[in-house]
Amino acid sequence: MSCYEKLQALGISLPAVATPAAAYVMYAQTGNTVFLSGHIAKKDGQVWVGQLGRDMQTEEGKQAARAVAIDLLATLQAACGGDLTRVARIVKLTSLVNSTSEFTEHHLVTNGASELLAEVFGEAGKHARAAFGVAQLPLGSCVEIEMIVEIR
């Protein structure tokens, strides 16, 4: 099953590619490696505001991370000239979770993105990653994730 068939089976339609909110580009490519800028969580087209451990719990944060992964896939598709079948491997995710100092389940929040990428790309979607808790993210977003991808 192709990545597009998997997306369809999951009921996922990729959104329009986001535009940069500051002085950066959404992705940069060197050789066969694409670096995707951090994407913040959105819900119903708006910034998904919240802090894990204060007004959000792990499961909602996981849903937010999954939403970020969908936006990352839209940007990745643009980086691949409109063809996600060019993805050779998702190499690494870096996840920033807006959280209280007591919250310790950043890794479980980030699973929302990691699990989706593995569903869509199979073995090629399994990646290295880091998940951090931070005191605040741009616009009050609950999660921000960046991604490194090898393409063909």
KEKOLKOL-928183 format. One record per residue (C-alpha): x, z, y; residue in one letter. Coordinates in pm, whole numbers, padded with zeros to 5 digits, always signed. Each point is the difference from the previous one (the first is absolute). Layout:
// KEKOLKOL-928183
XZYa/...
***
This chain:
// KEKOLKOL-928183
+00000+00000+00000m/+00146-00097+00339s/+00035+00247+00287c/-00290-00179+00171y/-00221+00038-00305e/+00092+00368-00015k/-00089+00046+00367l/-00332-00173-00058q/-00071+00216-00307a/+00071+00308+00213l/-00240-00125+00267g/+00276-00027+00259i/-00001-00260+00275s/+00316+00001+00208l/-00060+00062+00371p/+00149-00192+00290a/+00363+00086+00063v/+00037+00285+00247a/+00184-00054+00327t/+00291+00220+00106p/-00096+00302+00210a/+00341+00015+00171a/+00333-00187+00024a/+00047-00114-00361y/-00108-00270-00245v/-00226+00058-00300m/+00268-00119-00241y/+00356-00128-00008a/+00162-00204-00274q/+00363-00030-00098t/+00073-00215-00304g/-00263+00077-00264n/-00073+00345+00137t/-00296+00072+00228v/-00018+00324+00198f/-00353+00088+00107l/-00036+00226+00302s/-00191+00323-00033g/-00377-00052-00018h/-00230+00286+00094i/-00318+00090-00183a/-00324-00153+00126k/-00360+00069-00095k/-00280-00233+00110d/+00248-00184+00224g/+00103+00315+00189q/+00303+00225-00032v/-00064+00248-00283w/+00076+00320+00191v/+00068+00327-00176g/+00253+00247-00126q/+00036+00083-00367l/-00045+00369-00063g/-00195+00050+00322r/-00299-00236+00009d/+00079-00225-00297m/+00065+00072-00367q/+00217-00183-00251t/-00269-00232-00139e/-00100-00131+00344e/+00368-00046+00087g/+00042-00198-00321k/-00285-00228+00107q/+00169-00044+00339a/+00329-00096-00170a/-00188-00256-00211r/-00148-00144+00320a/+00350-00028+00147v/+00117-00187-00313a/-00280-00254+00047i/+00113-00062+00359d/+00361-00026-00119l/-00108-00265-00252l/-00158-00203+00279a/+00326+00009+00195t/+00199-00077-00314l/-00218-00302-00066q/+00084-00129+00349a/+00370+00065-00065a/-00030-00203-00323c/-00145-00301+00183g/-00350+00085-00124g/+00096+00031-00368d/+00029+00346-00159l/+00104-00161-00330t/+00345-00027+00163r/+00041+00378-00036v/+00279+00070-00249a/-00006+00379+00036r/-00119+00279+00223i/+00334+00174+00052v/-00074+00313+00203k/-00266+00186+00197l/+00065+00260+00264t/-00307+00211+00071s/-00050+00235+00292l/-00286+00246-00034v/-00132+00182+00307n/-00026+00352-00138s/+00015+00369+00067t/+00315+00186-00094s/-00186+00157-00294e/-00115-00332-00153f/+00219-00102-00298t/-00183-00290-00168e/+00151-00291+00196h/+00099-00165-00328h/-00360+00008-00123l/-00130-00149+00327v/+00254-00282-00030t/-00121-00074-00352n/-00299-00170+00165g/+00232-00281+00110a/+00231+00004-00302s/-00281-00020-00254e/-00164-00293+00178l/+00326-00198+00015l/+00054+00057-00372a/-00359-00114-00070e/+00044-00319+00201v/+00355-00099-00106f/+00043+00172-00338g/+00362+00089-00078e/+00116-00182+00315a/-00211+00243+00202g/+00180+00311-00126k/+00248+00112+00263h/+00235+00265+00129a/-00143+00213+00280r/+00029+00294+00231a/-00289+00212+00131a/+00046+00228+00299f/-00215+00243+00188g/+00016-00034+00378v/-00150+00197+00288a/-00168-00305+00159q/-00031-00379-00029l/-00084-00269+00257p/-00358+00022+00133l/-00064+00304-00220g/-00003-00206-00321s/-00004+00198-00323c/+00239-00232-00192v/+00259-00267+00084e/+00178-00208-00263i/+00277-00260+00016e/+00100-00227-00287m/+00297-00205-00122i/-00073-00302-00223v/+00203-00261-00184e/-00156-00347+00010i/+00075-00330-00173r/
***
